Amino acid sequence: MEPCLPPTTLLLVTAAALIDRDGRVLVQQRATGPLAGLWEFPGGKIEAGETPSVALIRELHEELGIDVEAACLAPAAFASEPLGDRHLLLLLHVCRKWMGIPQPLEAAALRWVRPVELFALPMPEPDRPLIGLLEALV
């Protein structure tokens, strides 16, 4: 039996692996904050009252200026990581269809890369275990 631990606040985050026709994945570079300079999958926090797909549709519009339909978001994987007094639960979706051209509205830069190239990029720790999955999918 596992020991009882004090309750942990979950930080729910949703992200997308946008995959283009050439099998490349879009990553964005954080512009500010403690993770500035790191490359990550676009997405963000799930707000109160939002489902993961609704939050991701909102985040992709705010961060990249693209529109995505919920039917185009396929749940793919999750990552779980302790963050001090909180615990991150990152829900990754794969998306191959969207409207518009992604623009770095909140990021320092965008980059289309092959999944294997993600291993060489500085990324947040929770994103790293998801790379192998993307390699298998593309």
C-alpha positions as CSV (number, residue, x, y, z in Angstrom):
1,M,0.0,0.0,0.0
2,E,1.3,3.4,-1.0
3,P,1.8,6.0,1.8
4,C,-0.8,8.8,2.0
5,L,0.6,12.1,0.7
6,P,-0.8,15.5,1.2
7,P,-3.1,16.6,-1.7
8,T,-1.4,18.0,-4.7
9,T,-2.7,20.7,-6.9
10,L,-2.9,19.5,-10.5
11,L,-1.8,21.8,-13.2
12,L,-3.7,20.7,-16.3
13,V,-2.1,21.6,-19.6
14,T,-3.1,20.7,-23.1
15,A,-0.7,20.8,-26.1
16,A,-0.7,19.9,-29.8
17,A,1.7,18.2,-32.1
18,L,0.8,19.9,-35.3
19,I,2.1,17.7,-38.1
20,D,2.4,19.0,-41.7
21,R,2.2,17.0,-45.0
22,D,6.0,16.4,-44.9
23,G,5.8,14.7,-41.5
24,R,7.3,17.6,-39.6
25,V,6.1,18.8,-36.2
26,L,5.7,22.5,-35.2
27,V,7.4,23.7,-32.0
28,Q,7.6,27.1,-30.6
29,Q,10.3,28.9,-28.6
30,R,9.2,30.4,-25.3
31,A,9.8,34.2,-25.3
32,T,9.5,34.9,-21.5
33,G,9.4,33.3,-18.1
34,P,11.4,30.6,-16.4
35,L,11.3,28.4,-19.6
36,A,12.3,31.2,-22.0
37,G,14.4,30.0,-24.9
38,L,13.1,26.4,-24.6
39,W,11.2,24.8,-27.5
40,E,7.8,23.3,-26.8
41,F,4.6,22.1,-28.3
42,P,2.0,24.9,-28.6
43,G,-0.8,24.9,-26.1
44,G,-1.4,26.0,-22.5
45,K,-3.4,25.7,-19.3
46,I,-6.9,24.3,-19.2
47,E,-9.0,27.0,-17.6
48,A,-11.9,26.3,-15.2
49,G,-14.9,25.0,-17.1
50,E,-12.9,24.1,-20.2
51,T,-12.4,20.6,-21.7
52,P,-8.9,19.8,-22.9
53,S,-10.0,20.2,-26.6
54,V,-11.8,23.5,-26.0
55,A,-8.7,24.8,-24.2
56,L,-6.4,23.7,-26.9
57,I,-8.5,25.2,-29.7
58,R,-8.4,28.5,-27.7
59,E,-4.7,28.3,-27.1
60,L,-3.8,27.5,-30.7
61,H,-5.9,30.5,-31.9
62,E,-4.2,32.8,-29.3
63,E,-0.7,31.6,-29.8
64,L,-0.6,30.8,-33.5
65,G,-3.6,32.5,-35.0
66,I,-4.9,29.2,-36.4
67,D,-8.4,27.7,-36.2
68,V,-8.8,24.0,-35.4
69,E,-12.0,21.9,-35.1
70,A,-12.3,19.5,-32.2
71,A,-12.7,16.6,-34.6
72,C,-9.2,17.3,-35.9
73,L,-7.6,16.8,-32.4
74,A,-6.6,13.2,-31.7
75,P,-5.6,12.5,-28.1
76,A,-2.2,10.9,-28.3
77,A,-0.3,10.8,-25.0
78,F,0.2,12.4,-21.6
79,A,3.2,13.4,-19.5
80,S,3.2,13.7,-15.7
81,E,5.8,15.7,-13.8
82,P,6.1,17.1,-10.2
83,L,6.5,20.9,-10.1
84,G,7.1,21.9,-6.6
85,D,3.8,22.0,-4.7
86,R,1.9,21.3,-7.9
87,H,1.9,18.4,-10.3
88,L,1.8,18.9,-14.1
89,L,-0.4,16.7,-16.2
90,L,0.3,17.5,-19.9
91,L,-2.3,16.1,-22.4
92,L,-0.8,15.9,-26.0
93,H,-3.0,15.8,-29.0
94,V,-2.0,15.2,-32.6
95,C,-3.4,17.5,-35.2
96,R,-2.9,17.2,-39.0
97,K,-5.6,19.7,-40.2
98,W,-6.1,23.4,-39.3
99,M,-7.1,26.6,-41.0
100,G,-4.6,29.4,-41.4
101,I,-0.8,29.7,-41.3
102,P,0.8,29.4,-37.9
103,Q,2.4,32.7,-36.7
104,P,4.5,33.2,-33.6
105,L,2.0,35.5,-31.9
106,E,3.2,34.8,-28.3
107,A,6.4,32.9,-29.0
108,A,9.9,34.1,-29.9
109,A,10.0,31.7,-32.9
110,L,8.4,28.8,-34.7
111,R,10.1,25.8,-36.2
112,W,9.0,22.8,-38.3
113,V,11.2,19.8,-37.5
114,R,11.2,16.1,-38.0
115,P,10.4,14.2,-34.8
116,V,14.0,12.8,-34.5
117,E,15.3,16.5,-34.5
118,L,13.4,17.2,-31.3
119,F,15.9,15.2,-29.3
120,A,18.6,17.9,-30.1
121,L,16.4,20.9,-29.1
122,P,16.3,22.2,-25.5
123,M,12.8,21.3,-24.4
124,P,11.0,21.3,-21.0
125,E,11.5,17.9,-19.3
126,P,7.8,16.9,-19.5
127,D,7.9,17.2,-23.3
128,R,10.9,14.9,-23.8
129,P,9.1,11.5,-23.2
130,L,6.6,12.4,-25.9
131,I,9.2,12.6,-28.7
132,G,9.4,8.8,-29.1
133,L,5.7,8.6,-29.6
134,L,5.8,11.2,-32.3
135,E,8.6,9.3,-34.1
136,A,6.4,6.3,-34.1
137,L,3.3,8.2,-35.4
138,V,5.0,10.1,-38.3
